[in-house]
């Protein structure tokens, strides 16, 4: 076999593996839409977060995740959590445009898409009291005191953690989660 | 092995010791090394497995958040274990997520390595796979491959140690064995030397030196003992050889004698067999044998010919298979009876052959007993007596015909006798009548007419004529003579007429009796014995008188009995007539027949005794046989039918004679039952 043919075959094989891997792995950043990754991350956050006892009605009471406003992340999240559990609890996904609504008050985790920061600002204090973990995707959200903020590094989705805000809200984030954070903000 | 066999005992013992030591050492080393290797593997396995568990746990979140760099950082911790060569984390879908070491190309790993939780030794490597789970959900797998190089190094070191120890051990073993082998090999070598000397010189007087009390010592002792025995046996053999020739001679003679005896016995046996075979096969009888189950075990040739089958079609068959059902049932019944009672069965049977032909056989069956005296079956024979039976029937028929003929002949003879007698009497009647006629015809009374004519001529001078005339003077005297003669004639005629009347009366009697005889034959009646005797005499009286036989009546008893009178009379007539003939033939002057009647409690006997020619002893036996006669014109059934008739009425006819010229006595014996005399149908 000629060297050029060998080279061609090798390149072809690599391309095949790359294409196949890309289609089979929804989590691969190269082909996923950003909100799909965000939905998967939000679900995984639930696994690495420990809420205070008062927010957990019983051993099997479901966790409630609320997506503020009208975001495709809500639909993706519904697909991701379908049939899954976090720490032995079922997960309920809701969408809401009203941060003061009862549904939002019951939430354990609230995703604040870009553009919804105004609504977050209104309820931030109340949510912090109720030990609600807030997840956002904008610098403004982070500045308003959101706990986890998605960031983009090239085509990869990463996240930063505001540990002071988390402590304020009395939720504990796992070390496993913290070690993956691109940045952990802590003043005190 | 051949090489080993050729070694000397000494070398063999040393070799055995060395091989044993080496084998033990090698086996122990092998066990030790195997154990070491296993321990090494177990240790490595647990070390790698725990590392996989730990790395998996610490990289779970990195997998969850798709942070490969973090995972690779975690895997850097594996460098603490130099035996771990490579590792890889696969994500939930089996794609390579992170590798160790970092510079390792991802293409070195593929999803085929994910085999669930497992530990495998493959191609000198240990491969461990563990799933990575978060919150019970498998999010990926970790694969770790560790090298076994250090194990191989250890193996080489062990092998070196074993080799050194083995050499040292064999050296020591050799030193010990070459010293100790003498304990065994020395006495054996001595023994071998002695044995070879015995073998080459045939010298049984040598003895091996005794050696201890172990097996070899016993072997030496046994060998010495054997030599002693051989020595003494040699001596005995020499003595026996001298004796042998004599014994061979004796034995030869003995064998020859035995052979002769055996040959004789064999000949006798064969003769006996021929004799038995001839008895069984040649006699015209049908012989068979059956076992206890009723199956044929033997049948002679004639039997097979009669049933028209081959031996193989008969032997082993039951009676039911050979005969029609009815006959078979009967035969089986008889067979069982013979076996149960152990008694002989003998009978004449009527059997029907296959074609429906009836025949008569005479069968004899006897039980067969086995050695224990138990009944093991039956054997038997039968004869076909159909012909004999037919002949007997024919004979009986002929006999009956002859009996009838005899009776008719007897009656004819009686009639002849009667006619003869009547003829005789008629002769007398004729003589008497002729006599009377002659007397009448020639009567002197006719002379009275002459006298009357003389008187008529001289009627005028009658007185003168009677007184004067000379002729007239003779008339008174003539008249007196004539009167006397006429009276005489009259007397004679009257006498003759009286005879005539008597004779006519006699004829009347004879005829009347013949009529009575003919009419009442076969009737049973009660009669006086003497009357029957007298009747018989009367019928024969003519001939008896004619032949001048003196008849003597000795009626000692005069019983009355109930019997067939005419049979008795017929027998008596025959006996009297035979007696008369016997007297006639003797030619003597004093012919005499005695008729004697006697009686006891059971029998009346009528004896007819003559003093005639008598009967020779040879004839006494056959005298009652049918057709036997001594007379020129006899037909030979008088006595035969007489004897039969006597038997018919329950009696017997017997004869006694002293021999020729001494007369004969016939006795008719009749049953006498005074108290049942009135029951005429007793016979």
Interface residues (C-beta under 8 A of the other chain):
Chain A: X14 X17 X21 X24 X25 X27 X28 X29 X37 X41 X44 X47 X48 X84 X85 X86 X87 X88 X156 X157 X158 X159 X174 X176 X177 X179 X180
Chain B: X58 X60 X61 X62 X64 X65 X66 X67 X70 X91 X92 X93 X95 X107 X134 X135 X136 X137
